[in-house]
Structure formats: C-alpha cells, structure tokens
Amino acid sequence: MVARKKIALFCCVGLLIYLWNTAYGELTPTGVNFEVEALMGIKASLHDPRDVLKWDEHSVDPCSWIMVTCSTDGFVTTL
C-alpha cells in the first residue's frame, strides 16, 4: 500500500512539473515569449518605412502577426 502511494505521489509531481513547463516553458523570466523577443530584435534591424510590421512587443502569440507563419504547434516557422 505504501508503494502505491509513493508511485501515485511521484506521478502527480511529474505531471505538475510537466504542466508547469508546458505553460511557462516558452516564456522568459519576465513573461515574454522567446519568439516575440527574437522577432522584435529582427524587426529592430529592418528598415520598415511604411510601418508594415505592426508587431506588438507585449503580445504572447506572434502567430497572428502579419508576415509571420507558424506551425500547427504554434511555433514560428517562416517570415
């Protein structure tokens, strides 16, 4: 009986860690998506005189941005 409780506790802790990493794994310590941070760096290096790239640096999901294509998993694949 004690062994079952230990296994159940181990599984619960493992699930909690998995869910935590899934929810926060792609965010910087300040809560910004790593892809958003990288794309804003790329945007800063580009010349955009007509302001076509109206990207929001506070956005969590860059997949809705113009000129950005994402995979079905929600990761940026092309610009």
C-alpha positions as CSV (number, residue, x, y, z in Angstrom):
1,M,0.0,0.0,0.0
2,V,2.8,2.4,0.8
3,A,4.5,1.7,-2.5
4,R,1.3,2.6,-4.4
5,K,1.1,5.9,-2.5
6,K,4.7,6.7,-3.4
7,I,4.1,5.9,-7.1
8,A,0.9,8.0,-7.1
9,L,2.8,10.9,-5.5
10,F,5.6,10.5,-7.9
11,C,3.2,10.6,-10.9
12,C,1.4,13.6,-9.5
13,V,4.6,15.6,-9.0
14,G,5.8,14.6,-12.5
15,L,2.5,15.7,-14.0
16,L,2.7,19.0,-12.2
17,I,6.2,19.6,-13.4
18,Y,5.2,18.7,-17.0
19,L,2.2,21.1,-16.9
20,W,4.3,23.9,-15.4
21,N,6.9,23.5,-18.2
22,T,4.2,23.4,-20.9
23,A,2.6,26.5,-19.6
24,Y,5.7,28.5,-18.9
25,G,8.4,26.8,-20.9
26,E,8.4,29.2,-23.8
27,L,8.4,32.4,-21.7
28,T,11.3,34.5,-20.5
29,P,11.6,35.1,-16.8
30,T,9.7,38.4,-17.4
31,G,6.8,36.5,-19.0
32,V,7.7,37.4,-22.7
33,N,7.5,34.7,-25.4
34,F,11.1,33.9,-26.6
35,E,9.9,34.1,-30.2
36,V,8.3,37.5,-29.7
37,E,11.6,38.7,-28.2
38,A,13.6,37.3,-31.1
39,L,11.2,38.7,-33.7
40,M,11.3,42.2,-32.1
41,G,15.1,42.0,-32.4
42,I,14.8,41.1,-36.1
43,K,12.3,43.9,-36.6
44,A,14.6,46.5,-35.0
45,S,17.3,45.6,-37.5
46,L,15.0,46.0,-40.5
47,H,14.1,49.2,-42.4
48,D,10.3,49.5,-42.5
49,P,9.5,53.0,-43.8
50,R,5.8,52.2,-44.3
51,D,5.4,50.6,-40.9
52,V,4.1,47.3,-42.4
53,L,5.3,45.2,-39.4
54,K,2.9,46.4,-36.8
55,W,4.1,43.8,-34.3
56,D,3.2,44.2,-30.6
57,E,6.2,43.5,-28.4
58,H,3.8,42.8,-25.5
59,S,2.0,40.0,-27.5
60,V,2.2,36.5,-26.3
61,D,1.4,34.9,-29.7
62,P,3.3,36.2,-32.7
63,C,1.4,33.7,-35.0
64,S,-1.3,36.4,-35.6
65,W,1.2,38.9,-36.8
66,I,1.5,40.0,-40.5
67,M,4.4,38.4,-42.4
68,V,4.7,35.6,-39.8
69,T,3.8,31.9,-40.5
70,C,3.6,29.3,-37.7
71,S,3.4,25.6,-37.5
72,T,0.3,23.8,-36.2
73,D,2.1,23.6,-32.8
74,G,2.1,27.4,-32.7
75,F,5.8,28.0,-33.3
76,V,7.2,30.5,-35.8
77,T,8.4,28.8,-39.0
78,T,8.9,31.5,-41.6
79,L,8.9,35.2,-42.1
